[in-house]
Amino acid sequence: MAILLKHQPWNAGGEPDVSDREVEWNMWQRRLLPFQQIDIGTRVVLVSGGGPSAGRLTWEVEVLDVVKDRYDDHEHAARLIQELGIPRADFLNTEYTTNAPDSGWLLGWTYRPVRRIMQPRLPEHRIGRNGWGLTDTLGVRGTGTRGQGRLDDPLLRRKVELAAMTLVYQWLINQGHSRRSIRNTSAYHPYDYEVGPEHAPKLRVEVKGTLGGQSPVFVTAGEVRAAREDGIRTVLAIVHDLELTLRADGSWTVQGGDLWLDDPWMPNDDALQATQFRYEPDYNP
């Protein structure tokens, strides 16, 4: 199996409206990619807007049903695609169908959303003139220095976090700290690692992972407060240039990553930029 790329130039705003079951179709004079490759269970990555090399990777979707056959005329194509639940009138009256070849090959497919990606399309994500591309694996990484690039999907976000944590853990080992002295505190403290005796820790490490290059990262008020006020040396460890990879079986992995350290990390107000505020209305004036 392989991964298909599907360009959706009409989604110039950047993100398609994906519901639990979507239907798309192509009508060609000859069989084009992915006529032979697409099947139930195939992974497709939708690409929004832009030109031949622009746009964004928006959603990973999974093919649910496929209809692919030769059609003699548009009425014949309408009968074929009814299997996917498209009413005859809706199919025949779309601008795409109206302008399609009088006879040829119909490819119709339904899909369900798997996860939201919303990351830049890269040069290696090649798409043909018919709006489709094919790849064995799909790498996702940030471009430029526009910021941490938050991932909305919890699985992808967690994989990036764990990859960064693993790299920083190995760095602590290489610095001579024993495994017994390193505690993962990410679940219950506003820092990720604490090093040294529990009653008198010598070091704390806050870890950030990013798909992009050396760029701004998001920190919480609790993380800033712990670094400033607790009197324990804190290191901000940023693992940048990580790369997510989607494989044809639907699994995601994380590779690469370079470590940058802010040691000691004592964030000052000039380096912090507010991105969100908590507001408490006075409901009883």
PyRosetta script that sets phi, psi and omega in degrees:
from pyrosetta import init, pose_from_sequence

init()
pose = pose_from_sequence("MAILLKHQPWNAGGEPDVSDREVEWNMWQRRLLPFQQIDIGTRVVLVSGGGPSAGRLTWEVEVLDVVKDRYDDHEHAARLIQELGIPRADFLNTEYTTNAPDSGWLLGWTYRPVRRIMQPRLPEHRIGRNGWGLTDTLGVRGTGTRGQGRLDDPLLRRKVELAAMTLVYQWLINQGHSRRSIRNTSAYHPYDYEVGPEHAPKLRVEVKGTLGGQSPVFVTAGEVRAAREDGIRTVLAIVHDLELTLRADGSWTVQGGDLWLDDPWMPNDDALQATQFRYEPDYNP")
pose.set_psi(1, 163.1)
pose.set_omega(1, 179.1)
pose.set_phi(2, -139.3)
pose.set_psi(2, 177.0)
pose.set_omega(2, 177.4)
pose.set_phi(3, -106.1)
pose.set_psi(3, 133.0)
pose.set_omega(3, 178.3)
pose.set_phi(4, -102.2)
pose.set_psi(4, 145.3)
pose.set_omega(4, 172.4)
pose.set_phi(5, -108.6)
pose.set_psi(5, 133.3)
pose.set_omega(5, 179.8)
pose.set_phi(6, -124.5)
pose.set_psi(6, 113.4)
pose.set_omega(6, 179.6)
pose.set_phi(7, -79.0)
pose.set_psi(7, 132.1)
pose.set_omega(7, 176.8)
pose.set_phi(8, -122.2)
pose.set_psi(8, 79.4)
pose.set_omega(8, -172.2)
pose.set_phi(9, -63.2)
pose.set_psi(9, -21.3)
pose.set_omega(9, -178.9)
pose.set_phi(10, -73.4)
pose.set_psi(10, -16.0)
pose.set_omega(10, 177.7)
pose.set_phi(11, -88.3)
pose.set_psi(11, 58.2)
pose.set_omega(11, -177.0)
pose.set_phi(12, -65.7)
pose.set_psi(12, -20.6)
pose.set_omega(12, 178.6)
pose.set_phi(13, -70.2)
pose.set_psi(13, -14.1)
pose.set_omega(13, 173.9)
pose.set_phi(14, 114.5)
pose.set_psi(14, -22.6)
pose.set_omega(14, -176.7)
pose.set_phi(15, -146.2)
pose.set_psi(15, 125.8)
pose.set_omega(15, 178.1)
pose.set_phi(16, -74.0)
pose.set_psi(16, 158.1)
pose.set_omega(16, 174.5)
pose.set_phi(17, -87.3)
pose.set_psi(17, 99.0)
pose.set_omega(17, -173.9)
pose.set_phi(18, -104.2)
pose.set_psi(18, 122.0)
pose.set_omega(18, 177.1)
pose.set_phi(19, -105.0)
pose.set_psi(19, -168.3)
pose.set_omega(19, -175.2)
pose.set_phi(20, -68.2)
pose.set_psi(20, -23.3)
pose.set_omega(20, 179.7)
pose.set_phi(21, -151.4)
pose.set_psi(21, 115.8)
pose.set_omega(21, -179.9)
pose.set_phi(22, -116.6)
pose.set_psi(22, 153.6)
pose.set_omega(22, 179.2)
pose.set_phi(23, -126.5)
pose.set_psi(23, 134.6)
pose.set_omega(23, 173.9)
pose.set_phi(24, -136.4)
pose.set_psi(24, 161.2)
pose.set_omega(24, 177.9)
pose.set_phi(25, -152.8)
pose.set_psi(25, 157.1)
pose.set_omega(25, 173.4)
pose.set_phi(26, -128.6)
pose.set_psi(26, 148.2)
pose.set_omega(26, 176.6)
pose.set_phi(27, -132.3)
pose.set_psi(27, 115.5)
pose.set_omega(27, -175.0)
pose.set_phi(28, -125.9)
pose.set_psi(28, 157.5)
pose.set_omega(28, 174.8)
pose.set_phi(29, -73.9)
pose.set_psi(29, -27.0)
pose.set_omega(29, 176.7)
pose.set_phi(30, -136.5)
pose.set_psi(30, 162.4)
pose.set_omega(30, -177.5)
pose.set_phi(31, -72.8)
pose.set_psi(31, 120.0)
pose.set_omega(31, -178.9)
pose.set_phi(32, -116.1)
pose.set_psi(32, 166.1)
pose.set_omega(32, 171.0)
pose.set_phi(33, -55.0)
pose.set_psi(33, 129.5)
pose.set_omega(33, 12.6)
pose.set_phi(34, -111.3)
pose.set_psi(34, 40.5)
pose.set_omega(34, -174.4)
pose.set_phi(35, -52.7)
pose.set_psi(35, -44.1)
pose.set_omega(35, -178.6)
pose.set_phi(36, -82.3)
pose.set_psi(36, -27.4)
pose.set_omega(36, -170.2)
pose.set_phi(37, -89.2)
pose.set_psi(37, -28.5)
pose.set_omega(37, -172.3)
pose.set_phi(38, -79.5)
pose.set_psi(38, 139.2)
pose.set_omega(38, -179.8)
pose.set_phi(39, -157.7)
pose.set_psi(39, 172.8)
pose.set_omega(39, 176.9)
pose.set_phi(40, -60.3)
pose.set_psi(40, 130.6)
pose.set_omega(40, -179.5)
pose.set_phi(41, 94.3)
pose.set_psi(41, -11.0)
pose.set_omega(41, 178.8)
pose.set_phi(42, -62.8)
pose.set_psi(42, 140.0)
pose.set_omega(42, 176.1)
pose.set_phi(43, -89.1)
pose.set_psi(43, 133.0)
pose.set_omega(43, 177.7)
pose.set_phi(44, -127.1)
pose.set_psi(44, 135.8)
pose.set_omega(44, 174.3)
pose.set_phi(45, -108.3)
pose.set_psi(45, 121.5)
pose.set_omega(45, -179.6)
pose.set_phi(46, -81.7)
pose.set_psi(46, 138.9)
pose.set_omega(46, -178.9)
pose.set_phi(47, -120.7)
pose.set_psi(47, 124.9)
pose.set_omega(47, -175.3)
pose.set_phi(48, -89.5)
pose.set_psi(48, 153.4)
pose.set_omega(48, 164.7)
pose.set_phi(49, 37.6)
pose.set_psi(49, -162.8)
pose.set_omega(49, 174.5)
pose.set_phi(50, 69.9)
pose.set_psi(50, 178.1)
pose.set_omega(50, 179.5)
pose.set_phi(51, -89.7)
pose.set_psi(51, -158.3)
pose.set_omega(51, -176.5)
pose.set_phi(52, -58.6)
pose.set_psi(52, -27.6)
pose.set_omega(52, -177.2)
pose.set_phi(53, -126.0)
pose.set_psi(53, 14.7)
pose.set_omega(53, -178.3)
pose.set_phi(54, -110.8)
pose.set_psi(54, -168.6)
pose.set_omega(54, 177.6)
pose.set_phi(55, 96.5)
pose.set_psi(55, -174.1)
pose.set_omega(55, -178.8)
pose.set_phi(56, -133.2)
pose.set_psi(56, 150.5)
pose.set_omega(56, 170.3)
pose.set_phi(57, -78.0)
pose.set_psi(57, 117.0)
pose.set_omega(57, -172.2)
pose.set_phi(58, -101.5)
pose.set_psi(58, -56.0)
pose.set_omega(58, -176.1)
pose.set_phi(59, -135.7)
pose.set_psi(59, 143.5)
pose.set_omega(59, 163.6)
pose.set_phi(60, -91.7)
pose.set_psi(60, 127.0)
pose.set_omega(60, -179.4)
pose.set_phi(61, -128.5)
pose.set_psi(61, 162.7)
pose.set_omega(61, 179.6)
pose.set_phi(62, -120.6)
pose.set_psi(62, 133.1)
pose.set_omega(62, -179.6)
pose.set_phi(63, -72.8)
pose.set_psi(63, 130.5)
pose.set_omega(63, -179.9)
pose.set_phi(64, -99.3)
pose.set_psi(64, -45.7)
pose.set_omega(64, -178.8)
pose.set_phi(65, -141.7)
pose.set_psi(65, 152.6)
pose.set_omega(65, -179.3)
pose.set_phi(66, -138.1)
pose.set_psi(66, 137.2)
pose.set_omega(66, 168.6)
pose.set_phi(67, -124.7)
pose.set_psi(67, 122.2)
pose.set_omega(67, 178.1)
pose.set_phi(68, -143.6)
pose.set_psi(68, 120.1)
pose.set_omega(68, -174.4)
pose.set_phi(69, -165.6)
pose.set_psi(69, 165.7)
pose.set_omega(69, 174.6)
pose.set_phi(70, -79.3)
pose.set_psi(70, 142.3)
pose.set_omega(70, 175.5)
pose.set_phi(71, -122.5)
pose.set_psi(71, 145.5)
pose.set_omega(71, -178.1)
pose.set_phi(72, -88.8)
pose.set_psi(72, -31.9)
pose.set_omega(72, 176.7)
pose.set_phi(73, -158.0)
pose.set_psi(73, 177.2)
pose.set_omega(73, -175.9)
pose.set_phi(74, -64.4)
pose.set_psi(74, -34.8)
pose.set_omega(74, 176.8)
pose.set_phi(75, -62.5)
pose.set_psi(75, -39.7)
pose.set_omega(75, 176.7)
pose.set_phi(76, -63.5)
pose.set_psi(76, -43.0)
pose.set_omega(76, 178.5)
pose.set_phi(77, -62.4)
pose.set_psi(77, -38.5)
pose.set_omega(77, 179.1)
pose.set_phi(78, -62.6)
pose.set_psi(78, -39.1)
pose.set_omega(78, 178.2)
pose.set_phi(79, -67.2)
pose.set_psi(79, -38.7)
pose.set_omega(79, 179.1)
pose.set_phi(80, -63.7)
pose.set_psi(80, -44.7)
pose.set_omega(80, -172.3)
pose.set_phi(81, -81.5)
pose.set_psi(81, -10.6)
pose.set_omega(81, 176.0)
pose.set_phi(82, -59.0)
pose.set_psi(82, -23.4)
pose.set_omega(82, 177.2)
pose.set_phi(83, -59.1)
pose.set_psi(83, -26.4)
pose.set_omega(83, -180.0)
pose.set_phi(84, -92.0)
pose.set_psi(84, 3.1)
pose.set_omega(84, 175.8)
pose.set_phi(85, 90.6)
pose.set_psi(85, 14.1)
pose.set_omega(85, 178.3)
pose.set_phi(86, -89.0)
pose.set_psi(86, 118.8)
pose.set_omega(86, 176.8)
pose.set_phi(87, -59.9)
pose.set_psi(87, 144.3)
pose.set_omega(87, -177.7)
pose.set_phi(88, -52.6)
pose.set_psi(88, -48.7)
pose.set_omega(88, -176.6)
pose.set_phi(89, -63.5)
pose.set_psi(89, -42.4)
pose.set_omega(89, 179.7)
pose.set_phi(90, -60.8)
pose.set_psi(90, -41.3)
pose.set_omega(90, -179.4)
pose.set_phi(91, -67.5)
pose.set_psi(91, -48.8)
pose.set_omega(91, -174.1)
pose.set_phi(92, -70.9)
pose.set_psi(92, -27.4)
pose.set_omega(92, -173.7)
pose.set_phi(93, -92.7)
pose.set_psi(93, -0.8)
pose.set_omega(93, 176.3)
pose.set_phi(94, -73.7)
pose.set_psi(94, 149.7)
pose.set_omega(94, -179.3)
pose.set_phi(95, -60.9)
pose.set_psi(95, -38.0)
pose.set_omega(95, -178.8)
pose.set_phi(96, -61.1)
pose.set_psi(96, -49.3)
pose.set_omega(96, -178.8)
pose.set_phi(97, -63.6)
pose.set_psi(97, -41.3)
pose.set_omega(97, -179.6)
pose.set_phi(98, -58.2)
pose.set_psi(98, -37.9)
pose.set_omega(98, -177.4)
pose.set_phi(99, -91.6)
pose.set_psi(99, -0.4)
pose.set_omega(99, -177.5)
pose.set_phi(100, -74.8)
pose.set_psi(100, 160.7)
pose.set_omega(100, 177.0)
pose.set_phi(101, -54.8)
pose.set_psi(101, 147.2)
pose.set_omega(101, -179.1)
pose.set_phi(102, -62.3)
pose.set_psi(102, -32.0)
pose.set_omega(102, 175.8)
pose.set_phi(103, -144.8)
pose.set_psi(103, 157.2)
pose.set_omega(103, -178.7)
pose.set_phi(104, 160.6)
pose.set_psi(104, -136.3)
pose.set_omega(104, -174.8)
pose.set_phi(105, -123.1)
pose.set_psi(105, 130.3)
pose.set_omega(105, 179.6)
pose.set_phi(106, -103.5)
pose.set_psi(106, 130.5)
pose.set_omega(106, 171.2)
pose.set_phi(107, -123.3)
pose.set_psi(107, 111.5)
pose.set_omega(107, 176.0)
pose.set_phi(108, -119.4)
pose.set_psi(108, 144.0)
pose.set_omega(108, -177.9)
pose.set_phi(109, -152.6)
pose.set_psi(109, 146.6)
pose.set_omega(109, 173.7)
pose.set_phi(110, -112.7)
pose.set_psi(110, 154.1)
pose.set_omega(110, -178.6)
pose.set_phi(111, -149.1)
pose.set_psi(111, 160.5)
pose.set_omega(111, 174.2)
pose.set_phi(112, -119.1)
pose.set_psi(112, 146.2)
pose.set_omega(112, 177.6)
pose.set_phi(113, -71.5)
pose.set_psi(113, 140.8)
pose.set_omega(113, 177.1)
pose.set_phi(114, -107.8)
pose.set_psi(114, -54.8)
pose.set_omega(114, 176.3)
pose.set_phi(115, -156.2)
pose.set_psi(115, 150.5)
pose.set_omega(115, 179.9)
pose.set_phi(116, -85.0)
pose.set_psi(116, 126.9)
pose.set_omega(116, -177.7)
pose.set_phi(117, -102.8)
pose.set_psi(117, -61.5)
pose.set_omega(117, 177.7)
pose.set_phi(118, 52.4)
pose.set_psi(118, 56.8)
pose.set_omega(118, 177.4)
pose.set_phi(119, -130.2)
pose.set_psi(119, 161.3)
pose.set_omega(119, -175.5)
pose.set_phi(120, -61.8)
pose.set_psi(120, 142.8)
pose.set_omega(120, 170.1)
pose.set_phi(121, -76.5)
pose.set_psi(121, 137.6)
pose.set_omega(121, -176.1)
pose.set_phi(122, -106.0)
pose.set_psi(122, 161.7)
pose.set_omega(122, -178.3)
pose.set_phi(123, -56.2)
pose.set_psi(123, -31.5)
pose.set_omega(123, -178.3)
pose.set_phi(124, -76.5)
pose.set_psi(124, -6.9)
pose.set_omega(124, 176.9)
pose.set_phi(125, -85.2)
pose.set_psi(125, 77.5)
pose.set_omega(125, -172.5)
pose.set_phi(126, -82.2)
pose.set_psi(126, 136.6)
pose.set_omega(126, 179.3)
pose.set_phi(127, -129.6)
pose.set_psi(127, 133.8)
pose.set_omega(127, -178.8)
pose.set_phi(128, -76.6)
pose.set_psi(128, 177.3)
pose.set_omega(128, -177.6)
pose.set_phi(129, -66.4)
pose.set_psi(129, -22.0)
pose.set_omega(129, 178.8)
pose.set_phi(130, -85.8)
pose.set_psi(130, 4.0)
pose.set_omega(130, 175.3)
pose.set_phi(131, 90.5)
pose.set_psi(131, 9.4)
pose.set_omega(131, -179.0)
pose.set_phi(132, -124.4)
pose.set_psi(132, 150.0)
pose.set_omega(132, 174.0)
pose.set_phi(133, -138.5)
pose.set_psi(133, 166.8)
pose.set_omega(133, -176.3)
pose.set_phi(134, -140.2)
pose.set_psi(134, 134.9)
pose.set_omega(134, 178.0)
pose.set_phi(135, -150.0)
pose.set_psi(135, 153.0)
pose.set_omega(135, 178.0)
pose.set_phi(136, -77.6)
pose.set_psi(136, -40.0)
pose.set_omega(136, 175.8)
pose.set_phi(137, -137.8)
pose.set_psi(137, 154.4)
pose.set_omega(137, -178.5)
pose.set_phi(138, -122.0)
pose.set_psi(138, 112.3)
pose.set_omega(138, 177.7)
pose.set_phi(139, -87.9)
pose.set_psi(139, 137.3)
pose.set_omega(139, 178.7)
pose.set_phi(140, -124.1)
pose.set_psi(140, 120.4)
pose.set_omega(140, 177.3)
pose.set_phi(141, -147.1)
pose.set_psi(141, 156.8)
pose.set_omega(141, -179.8)
pose.set_phi(142, -73.0)
pose.set_psi(142, 161.8)
pose.set_omega(142, 176.7)
pose.set_phi(143, -129.0)
pose.set_psi(143, 146.1)
pose.set_omega(143, 177.0)
pose.set_phi(144, 71.2)
pose.set_psi(144, -158.1)
pose.set_omega(144, -177.5)
pose.set_phi(145, -131.2)
pose.set_psi(145, 47.3)
pose.set_omega(145, -174.7)
pose.set_phi(146, -90.3)
pose.set_psi(146, 5.5)
pose.set_omega(146, 177.3)
pose.set_phi(147, 126.0)
pose.set_psi(147, 179.9)
pose.set_omega(147, -171.3)
pose.set_phi(148, -66.1)
pose.set_psi(148, -25.9)
pose.set_omega(148, 178.2)
pose.set_phi(149, 67.7)
pose.set_psi(149, 74.4)
pose.set_omega(149, -176.0)
pose.set_phi(150, -61.7)
pose.set_psi(150, 138.8)
pose.set_omega(150, 175.3)
pose.set_phi(151, -100.4)
pose.set_psi(151, 124.9)
pose.set_omega(151, -178.9)
pose.set_phi(152, -77.5)
pose.set_psi(152, -32.3)
pose.set_omega(152, -177.4)
pose.set_phi(153, -72.5)
pose.set_psi(153, 125.2)
pose.set_omega(153, -176.1)
pose.set_phi(154, -63.3)
pose.set_psi(154, -34.3)
pose.set_omega(154, 179.2)
pose.set_phi(155, -64.3)
pose.set_psi(155, -47.5)
pose.set_omega(155, -179.8)
pose.set_phi(156, -65.2)
pose.set_psi(156, -43.3)
pose.set_omega(156, -179.8)
pose.set_phi(157, -60.9)
pose.set_psi(157, -42.9)
pose.set_omega(157, -178.9)
pose.set_phi(158, -66.8)
pose.set_psi(158, -39.0)
pose.set_omega(158, 179.1)
pose.set_phi(159, -62.6)
pose.set_psi(159, -40.7)
pose.set_omega(159, 177.6)
pose.set_phi(160, -65.8)
pose.set_psi(160, -42.7)
pose.set_omega(160, 178.7)
pose.set_phi(161, -60.5)
pose.set_psi(161, -45.5)
pose.set_omega(161, -178.1)
pose.set_phi(162, -66.5)
pose.set_psi(162, -37.2)
pose.set_omega(162, 177.8)
pose.set_phi(163, -63.3)
pose.set_psi(163, -42.5)
pose.set_omega(163, 178.5)
pose.set_phi(164, -65.5)
pose.set_psi(164, -42.0)
pose.set_omega(164, 179.7)
pose.set_phi(165, -62.3)
pose.set_psi(165, -41.3)
pose.set_omega(165, -179.6)
pose.set_phi(166, -63.2)
pose.set_psi(166, -43.2)
pose.set_omega(166, -179.5)
pose.set_phi(167, -65.1)
pose.set_psi(167, -40.8)
pose.set_omega(167, -179.4)
pose.set_phi(168, -70.3)
pose.set_psi(168, -35.9)
pose.set_omega(168, 176.3)
pose.set_phi(169, -59.8)
pose.set_psi(169, -43.1)
pose.set_omega(169, 178.9)
pose.set_phi(170, -65.6)
pose.set_psi(170, -35.4)
pose.set_omega(170, 176.7)
pose.set_phi(171, -62.4)
pose.set_psi(171, -41.8)
pose.set_omega(171, 178.6)
pose.set_phi(172, -62.8)
pose.set_psi(172, -40.9)
pose.set_omega(172, 176.8)
pose.set_phi(173, -61.6)
pose.set_psi(173, -43.0)
pose.set_omega(173, -179.2)
pose.set_phi(174, -66.2)
pose.set_psi(174, -23.3)
pose.set_omega(174, 177.8)
pose.set_phi(175, -79.9)
pose.set_psi(175, -2.6)
pose.set_omega(175, 176.5)
pose.set_phi(176, 100.4)
pose.set_psi(176, 4.7)
pose.set_omega(176, 178.2)
pose.set_phi(177, -81.0)
pose.set_psi(177, 136.5)
pose.set_omega(177, 179.1)
pose.set_phi(178, -74.5)
pose.set_psi(178, 155.2)
pose.set_omega(178, 179.6)
pose.set_phi(179, -62.6)
pose.set_psi(179, -33.8)
pose.set_omega(179, -179.0)
pose.set_phi(180, -68.1)
pose.set_psi(180, -24.3)
pose.set_omega(180, -177.0)
pose.set_phi(181, -87.9)
pose.set_psi(181, -7.0)
pose.set_omega(181, -176.9)
pose.set_phi(182, -102.3)
pose.set_psi(182, 121.4)
pose.set_omega(182, 180.0)
pose.set_phi(183, -116.9)
pose.set_psi(183, 133.3)
pose.set_omega(183, 174.3)
pose.set_phi(184, -82.3)
pose.set_psi(184, 110.1)
pose.set_omega(184, -175.7)
pose.set_phi(185, -110.6)
pose.set_psi(185, 13.4)
pose.set_omega(185, -172.0)
pose.set_phi(186, -64.8)
pose.set_psi(186, -23.9)
pose.set_omega(186, -176.1)
pose.set_phi(187, -80.4)
pose.set_psi(187, -20.2)
pose.set_omega(187, -173.3)
pose.set_phi(188, -138.9)
pose.set_psi(188, 6.7)
pose.set_omega(188, 175.9)
pose.set_phi(189, -137.5)
pose.set_psi(189, 157.8)
pose.set_omega(189, 178.8)
pose.set_phi(190, -82.6)
pose.set_psi(190, 39.0)
pose.set_omega(190, 172.3)
pose.set_phi(191, -155.4)
pose.set_psi(191, 157.8)
pose.set_omega(191, -167.8)
pose.set_phi(192, -94.3)
pose.set_psi(192, -35.6)
pose.set_omega(192, 178.7)
pose.set_phi(193, -131.1)
pose.set_psi(193, 145.4)
pose.set_omega(193, 171.0)
pose.set_phi(194, -127.0)
pose.set_psi(194, 136.4)
pose.set_omega(194, -173.6)
pose.set_phi(195, -123.9)
pose.set_psi(195, 134.9)
pose.set_omega(195, 179.6)
pose.set_phi(196, 110.2)
pose.set_psi(196, -178.0)
pose.set_omega(196, -179.9)
pose.set_phi(197, -58.5)
pose.set_psi(197, 144.9)
pose.set_omega(197, -178.3)
pose.set_phi(198, -62.3)
pose.set_psi(198, -35.1)
pose.set_omega(198, -178.0)
pose.set_phi(199, -79.9)
pose.set_psi(199, -15.6)
pose.set_omega(199, -179.4)
pose.set_phi(200, -150.7)
pose.set_psi(200, 68.3)
pose.set_omega(200, -178.6)
pose.set_phi(201, -64.2)
pose.set_psi(201, 145.6)
pose.set_omega(201, -178.4)
pose.set_phi(202, -97.5)
pose.set_psi(202, -21.7)
pose.set_omega(202, -171.1)
pose.set_phi(203, -153.7)
pose.set_psi(203, 143.4)
pose.set_omega(203, 170.0)
pose.set_phi(204, -125.5)
pose.set_psi(204, 148.9)
pose.set_omega(204, -179.8)
pose.set_phi(205, -131.6)
pose.set_psi(205, 126.2)
pose.set_omega(205, 172.2)
pose.set_phi(206, -102.4)
pose.set_psi(206, 126.6)
pose.set_omega(206, -172.8)
pose.set_phi(207, -109.6)
pose.set_psi(207, 134.7)
pose.set_omega(207, 173.8)
pose.set_phi(208, -128.9)
pose.set_psi(208, 134.8)
pose.set_omega(208, 176.4)
pose.set_phi(209, -117.3)
pose.set_psi(209, 139.6)
pose.set_omega(209, -177.7)
pose.set_phi(210, -142.6)
pose.set_psi(210, 145.8)
pose.set_omega(210, 175.4)
pose.set_phi(211, -78.4)
pose.set_psi(211, -21.1)
pose.set_omega(211, -177.6)
pose.set_phi(212, -88.3)
pose.set_psi(212, -173.1)
pose.set_omega(212, 178.6)
pose.set_phi(213, -80.9)
pose.set_psi(213, -157.6)
pose.set_omega(213, 179.3)
pose.set_phi(214, -70.2)
pose.set_psi(214, 108.2)
pose.set_omega(214, -170.1)
pose.set_phi(215, -151.0)
pose.set_psi(215, 171.4)
pose.set_omega(215, 177.6)
pose.set_phi(216, -58.8)
pose.set_psi(216, 148.2)
pose.set_omega(216, 176.2)
pose.set_phi(217, -125.4)
pose.set_psi(217, 161.4)
pose.set_omega(217, -179.5)
pose.set_phi(218, -93.6)
pose.set_psi(218, 131.0)
pose.set_omega(218, 176.7)
pose.set_phi(219, -127.0)
pose.set_psi(219, 150.4)
pose.set_omega(219, -179.1)
pose.set_phi(220, -93.7)
pose.set_psi(220, 164.5)
pose.set_omega(220, 177.0)
pose.set_phi(221, -61.6)
pose.set_psi(221, -37.6)
pose.set_omega(221, 179.0)
pose.set_phi(222, -65.0)
pose.set_psi(222, -38.4)
pose.set_omega(222, 178.4)
pose.set_phi(223, -65.9)
pose.set_psi(223, -41.3)
pose.set_omega(223, 178.5)
pose.set_phi(224, -65.7)
pose.set_psi(224, -44.6)
pose.set_omega(224, -178.2)
pose.set_phi(225, -62.6)
pose.set_psi(225, -42.9)
pose.set_omega(225, 179.7)
pose.set_phi(226, -63.3)
pose.set_psi(226, -38.9)
pose.set_omega(226, -179.5)
pose.set_phi(227, -69.4)
pose.set_psi(227, -32.3)
pose.set_omega(227, -175.7)
pose.set_phi(228, -85.3)
pose.set_psi(228, -37.0)
pose.set_omega(228, -161.7)
pose.set_phi(229, -108.1)
pose.set_psi(229, -18.9)
pose.set_omega(229, -170.3)
pose.set_phi(230, -85.4)
pose.set_psi(230, -8.9)
pose.set_omega(230, 177.0)
pose.set_phi(231, 73.1)
pose.set_psi(231, 15.8)
pose.set_omega(231, 178.1)
pose.set_phi(232, -113.5)
pose.set_psi(232, 132.5)
pose.set_omega(232, -179.7)
pose.set_phi(233, -55.5)
pose.set_psi(233, 127.2)
pose.set_omega(233, -179.7)
pose.set_phi(234, -121.2)
pose.set_psi(234, 138.0)
pose.set_omega(234, 176.3)
pose.set_phi(235, -114.0)
pose.set_psi(235, 132.3)
pose.set_omega(235, 170.4)
pose.set_phi(236, -94.9)
pose.set_psi(236, 114.9)
pose.set_omega(236, -178.3)
pose.set_phi(237, -108.2)
pose.set_psi(237, 113.8)
pose.set_omega(237, -179.8)
pose.set_phi(238, -106.4)
pose.set_psi(238, 119.5)
pose.set_omega(238, 175.5)
pose.set_phi(239, -100.8)
pose.set_psi(239, 106.1)
pose.set_omega(239, -176.0)
pose.set_phi(240, -107.1)
pose.set_psi(240, 169.0)
pose.set_omega(240, 179.2)
pose.set_phi(241, 61.4)
pose.set_psi(241, 33.7)
pose.set_omega(241, 169.0)
pose.set_phi(242, -73.7)
pose.set_psi(242, 154.7)
pose.set_omega(242, 179.5)
pose.set_phi(243, -132.1)
pose.set_psi(243, 125.0)
pose.set_omega(243, 172.7)
pose.set_phi(244, -85.1)
pose.set_psi(244, 142.9)
pose.set_omega(244, 177.9)
pose.set_phi(245, -131.5)
pose.set_psi(245, 125.1)
pose.set_omega(245, 173.9)
pose.set_phi(246, -94.3)
pose.set_psi(246, 128.9)
pose.set_omega(246, 177.7)
pose.set_phi(247, -102.8)
pose.set_psi(247, 163.5)
pose.set_omega(247, -173.9)
pose.set_phi(248, -62.7)
pose.set_psi(248, -23.9)
pose.set_omega(248, 179.2)
pose.set_phi(249, -82.4)
pose.set_psi(249, 2.8)
pose.set_omega(249, 178.3)
pose.set_phi(250, 92.2)
pose.set_psi(250, -1.6)
pose.set_omega(250, 179.9)
pose.set_phi(251, -84.3)
pose.set_psi(251, 149.1)
pose.set_omega(251, 176.7)
pose.set_phi(252, -114.5)
pose.set_psi(252, 137.7)
pose.set_omega(252, 175.8)
pose.set_phi(253, -129.5)
pose.set_psi(253, 165.8)
pose.set_omega(253, 179.0)
pose.set_phi(254, -126.2)
pose.set_psi(254, 132.1)
pose.set_omega(254, 178.8)
pose.set_phi(255, -127.6)
pose.set_psi(255, 167.9)
pose.set_omega(255, 170.5)
pose.set_phi(256, 74.5)
pose.set_psi(256, -152.5)
pose.set_omega(256, -179.4)
pose.set_phi(257, 106.5)
pose.set_psi(257, 131.9)
pose.set_omega(257, 175.5)
pose.set_phi(258, -120.5)
pose.set_psi(258, 141.2)
pose.set_omega(258, -174.0)
pose.set_phi(259, -98.4)
pose.set_psi(259, 130.5)
pose.set_omega(259, 172.6)
pose.set_phi(260, -125.4)
pose.set_psi(260, 138.6)
pose.set_omega(260, -174.2)
pose.set_phi(261, -120.6)
pose.set_psi(261, 136.8)
pose.set_omega(261, 168.6)
pose.set_phi(262, -110.1)
pose.set_psi(262, 101.7)
pose.set_omega(262, -168.7)
pose.set_phi(263, -136.7)
pose.set_psi(263, 114.6)
pose.set_omega(263, -2.9)
pose.set_phi(264, -80.3)
pose.set_psi(264, 153.4)
pose.set_omega(264, 179.1)
pose.set_phi(265, -94.0)
pose.set_psi(265, 112.9)
pose.set_omega(265, 176.9)
pose.set_phi(266, -132.9)
pose.set_psi(266, 79.3)
pose.set_omega(266, -171.9)
pose.set_phi(267, -62.3)
pose.set_psi(267, 131.1)
pose.set_omega(267, 176.0)
pose.set_phi(268, -103.5)
pose.set_psi(268, 165.0)
pose.set_omega(268, -174.1)
pose.set_phi(269, -61.5)
pose.set_psi(269, -32.1)
pose.set_omega(269, -177.7)
pose.set_phi(270, -65.1)
pose.set_psi(270, -26.2)
pose.set_omega(270, -177.6)
pose.set_phi(271, -92.5)
pose.set_psi(271, -2.7)
pose.set_omega(271, -177.8)
pose.set_phi(272, -106.6)
pose.set_psi(272, 138.6)
pose.set_omega(272, 178.1)
pose.set_phi(273, -127.4)
pose.set_psi(273, 123.1)
pose.set_omega(273, -178.6)
pose.set_phi(274, -68.9)
pose.set_psi(274, 129.4)
pose.set_omega(274, 176.3)
pose.set_phi(275, -116.0)
pose.set_psi(275, -10.2)
pose.set_omega(275, -178.5)
pose.set_phi(276, -158.3)
pose.set_psi(276, 145.0)
pose.set_omega(276, 178.5)
pose.set_phi(277, -127.1)
pose.set_psi(277, 146.4)
pose.set_omega(277, 173.2)
pose.set_phi(278, -98.8)
pose.set_psi(278, 123.1)
pose.set_omega(278, -175.8)
pose.set_phi(279, -114.8)
pose.set_psi(279, 130.9)
pose.set_omega(279, 178.8)
pose.set_phi(280, -111.6)
pose.set_psi(280, 103.2)
pose.set_omega(280, 178.6)
pose.set_phi(281, -66.7)
pose.set_psi(281, 150.2)
pose.set_omega(281, 174.0)
pose.set_phi(282, -89.5)
pose.set_psi(282, 93.2)
pose.set_omega(282, -175.2)
pose.set_phi(283, -76.7)
pose.set_psi(283, -12.5)
pose.set_omega(283, -179.6)
pose.set_phi(284, -128.6)
pose.set_psi(284, 69.0)
pose.set_omega(284, -178.2)
pose.set_phi(285, -66.8)
pose.dump_pdb("model.pdb")
